[in-house]
Amino acid sequence: MRKKNLSKKIWFILGLIIISLIVIFFVMFSIFQKEVAQPKGTISNNFPDSYKPYIEELKKQHPNWIFKALYTNLDWNYVISQENVYGKNLVPKSYSDSWKNTKPGEYNVEIDSGWVDSSKQAVEYCMDPRNFLNTVRVFQFEELSYESSTNTVSNIEKILYGTEFYNRIVEYKTASRK
């Protein structure tokens, strides 16, 4: 009988040790995740070094902005070759020649009224996000998914302040409701 009780105690202690180790693991993992997670107002270390000066400048002006790198895993040269197809990307005919396709037979040919085919250099410039990391153009990269911590009525009211929608209830109507 004594041996059976001792065996139960050993299994009980082993169980407690295993549970303790699991709890410690999850606590340590949680702490590690908090350290790795991008704190508000910092720059993600996942950005290539060539992006960091632009982002650091934006952070000086807007310390509460959060920047997260998004990798598409697309090959730059392949993407440029697919976008640099005659007639796919247009620029106004009034732009300088450096923005226009200068291939013989295609140069300055209007594809649409007032629009001509763009040059490879123009496509590369427009496809490079670093050219748009400034206070005006950065918003084209804004993450638009719902974020419960920031998409609150209070924050939306701050955005709408000074507009006709501020502090108003907006009702959306569908075709079935008249």
C-alpha positions in Angstrom: 0.0 0.0 0.0 2.8 2.3 0.9 4.5 1.7 -2.4 1.3 2.6 -4.3 1.0 5.9 -2.4 4.6 6.7 -3.1 4.0 6.0 -6.8 1.0 8.3 -6.8 3.0 11.0 -5.1 5.8 10.7 -7.7 3.4 10.9 -10.6 1.7 13.9 -8.9 5.0 15.7 -8.5 6.1 14.8 -12.1 2.7 16.2 -13.3 3.2 19.4 -11.3 6.7 19.8 -12.7 5.5 19.2 -16.3 2.6 21.7 -15.8 5.0 24.2 -14.3 7.4 23.9 -17.2 4.5 24.4 -19.7 3.4 27.5 -17.8 6.9 28.8 -17.7 7.3 28.1 -21.5 4.1 30.0 -22.3 5.0 33.0 -20.1 8.5 33.2 -21.6 7.0 32.9 -25.1 4.6 35.6 -24.3 7.3 37.9 -23.1 9.4 37.1 -26.1 6.5 37.9 -28.4 6.0 41.3 -26.7 9.7 42.1 -27.3 9.6 41.0 -30.9 6.2 42.7 -31.6 6.6 46.2 -33.1 5.9 48.7 -30.3 3.8 51.7 -31.3 6.0 54.4 -32.8 8.9 52.2 -33.9 10.2 50.9 -37.2 10.0 47.3 -38.0 13.4 45.7 -38.4 11.9 43.7 -41.3 12.5 46.6 -43.7 15.4 46.6 -46.1 18.1 49.1 -45.0 17.4 51.3 -48.1 13.9 52.0 -46.7 14.9 53.0 -43.2 16.0 56.6 -43.8 12.7 57.4 -45.4 10.7 55.8 -42.6 12.9 57.4 -39.9 12.1 60.8 -41.4 8.4 60.1 -41.4 8.7 58.9 -37.7 10.3 62.2 -36.7 7.2 64.0 -38.1 4.6 61.4 -36.9 6.0 59.5 -33.9 2.7 57.5 -33.4 2.7 56.1 -36.9 3.4 52.3 -37.1 5.3 50.9 -40.1 5.2 47.2 -41.0 7.0 45.6 -43.9 5.0 43.6 -46.4 6.9 41.2 -48.5 5.1 40.0 -51.7 7.9 37.6 -52.7 7.6 38.9 -56.3 10.8 39.2 -58.3 11.5 42.8 -59.2 12.8 42.2 -62.7 9.8 39.9 -63.5 7.3 42.5 -62.2 8.9 45.3 -64.2 9.0 43.2 -67.4 5.3 42.5 -66.9 4.4 46.1 -66.3 6.6 47.4 -69.1 4.4 46.1 -71.9 3.4 48.5 -74.7 0.1 50.3 -73.8 -0.2 48.9 -70.3 1.1 52.0 -68.4 0.5 55.4 -69.8 1.8 58.9 -69.1 0.5 62.3 -70.3 1.9 63.2 -73.7 3.0 66.5 -72.1 5.5 64.7 -69.8 9.3 64.9 -70.6 10.8 62.3 -72.9 12.4 60.5 -69.9 8.9 59.3 -68.9 7.9 58.1 -72.4 8.6 55.0 -74.3 11.3 55.9 -77.0 11.1 52.7 -79.0 11.1 53.3 -82.7 7.5 53.2 -84.1 6.0 53.5 -80.6 7.5 56.8 -79.5 4.9 59.5 -78.8 2.1 57.4 -80.3 -1.1 58.4 -78.5 -2.7 55.3 -77.1 -5.5 57.2 -75.6 -6.3 60.9 -76.1 -3.3 62.8 -74.7 -1.7 59.7 -73.3 1.4 57.8 -74.5 3.3 54.6 -73.5 5.5 55.0 -70.5 9.3 54.3 -70.4 10.8 51.4 -68.4 12.4 54.0 -66.1 9.0 55.5 -65.4 7.6 52.1 -64.6 10.5 51.4 -62.3 10.2 54.7 -60.5 6.4 54.3 -59.9 6.8 50.7 -58.7 9.5 51.6 -56.1 7.8 52.3 -52.8 10.7 54.4 -51.6 9.8 57.1 -54.0 6.5 57.6 -52.2 7.6 57.4 -48.5 6.7 61.0 -47.7 3.8 62.6 -45.8 1.6 63.0 -48.8 2.1 59.7 -50.7 2.7 57.2 -47.9 -1.1 56.7 -47.5 -1.2 54.5 -50.6 0.4 51.9 -48.4 -2.0 52.2 -45.5 -3.3 48.9 -44.2 -7.0 49.0 -44.6 -8.0 45.9 -42.6 -10.1 46.3 -39.4 -8.0 46.9 -36.3 -10.1 46.9 -33.1 -7.6 48.9 -31.1 -7.6 51.9 -33.6 -10.9 51.6 -35.5 -13.0 53.0 -32.7 -15.9 55.5 -32.8 -13.7 58.0 -31.0 -10.8 57.8 -33.5 -13.2 57.9 -36.4 -14.8 61.1 -35.0 -11.3 62.6 -34.8 -10.8 61.9 -38.5 -14.2 63.3 -39.4 -13.7 66.5 -37.2 -14.3 69.6 -39.4 -16.4 67.7 -42.0 -20.1 67.4 -42.5 -20.0 63.9 -41.1 -18.5 64.8 -37.7 -20.7 63.8 -34.7 -23.5 62.6 -37.0 -25.1 59.2 -37.4 -24.9 58.1 -41.0 -27.5 55.6 -42.2 -26.7 53.3 -45.1 -29.6 52.4 -47.3 -29.8 49.3 -49.5 -31.9 48.8 -52.6 -34.4 46.9 -50.6 -34.8 49.8 -48.1 -36.3 52.9 -49.6 
